[in-house]
Amino acid sequence: MSPNPAVTVGAAPSVGEQVAALRAACSVVVVVSPDRDARSQMGRNVMDPAKRAAAAQAGHRQATLELERVAAVWR
């Protein structure tokens, strides 16, 4: 998925459009996008191997913050 839910890549619908379609079908949806720290650690080139460890650590920190919100969907 795109880090920016409003961005459409190629012919694929945007994350926002996908979420709207899922919710219209009565699905519960949670979208997790990289937060400011994670985006900062990734930098502009998400394929830069020098940024991998810091980006992974930032993602792990964010995951712990998002855990309850995501888990609520499964309850």
C-alpha positions in Angstrom: 0.0 0.0 0.0 1.0 3.6 -0.5 2.4 5.5 2.5 -0.1 8.2 1.5 -3.7 6.9 1.5 -4.7 9.6 -1.0 -2.2 8.6 -3.7 -3.3 6.3 -6.6 -0.5 4.4 -8.2 -1.0 3.4 -11.8 -4.4 1.8 -12.5 -4.8 0.6 -8.9 -7.4 2.4 -6.8 -6.1 4.5 -3.9 -6.1 3.2 -0.4 -8.9 5.5 0.4 -11.0 4.1 -2.5 -10.2 0.6 -1.4 -11.2 1.4 2.2 -14.5 3.0 1.1 -15.3 -0.1 -1.0 -14.6 -2.4 1.9 -16.6 -0.4 4.3 -19.5 -0.2 1.9 -19.4 -4.0 2.0 -19.7 -3.9 5.8 -16.0 -4.7 6.5 -14.2 -3.2 9.4 -11.0 -1.6 8.1 -7.9 -0.2 9.9 -5.3 1.5 7.8 -1.8 1.8 9.2 0.6 4.1 7.4 4.1 5.0 8.4 4.1 7.7 11.1 6.4 10.8 11.0 9.2 8.9 12.7 9.0 5.9 10.4 8.9 8.2 7.3 11.8 10.1 8.6 13.8 7.0 9.2 12.9 5.6 5.7 14.0 8.8 4.0 13.1 9.5 0.4 14.7 6.3 -1.0 12.9 3.4 0.7 15.3 1.0 -0.9 18.4 2.6 0.7 20.1 -0.3 2.6 21.8 2.1 5.0 18.3 3.1 6.4 16.9 -0.4 6.8 17.8 -1.0 10.5 16.5 2.4 11.7 13.4 2.2 9.5 12.6 -1.3 10.8 13.1 -0.2 14.4 10.8 2.8 13.8 8.2 0.5 12.2 8.4 -1.8 15.2 7.9 1.1 17.6 4.9 2.2 15.6 3.5 -1.3 15.5 3.4 -1.4 19.3 1.5 1.9 19.3 -1.0 0.5 16.7 -1.5 -2.9 18.3 -4.7 -2.2 20.1 -6.3 -0.4 17.2 -5.6 -3.3 14.9 -6.4 -6.0 17.4 -9.8 -4.4 18.0 -10.8 -5.5 14.5 -10.3 -9.1 15.4 -12.3 -9.0 18.6 
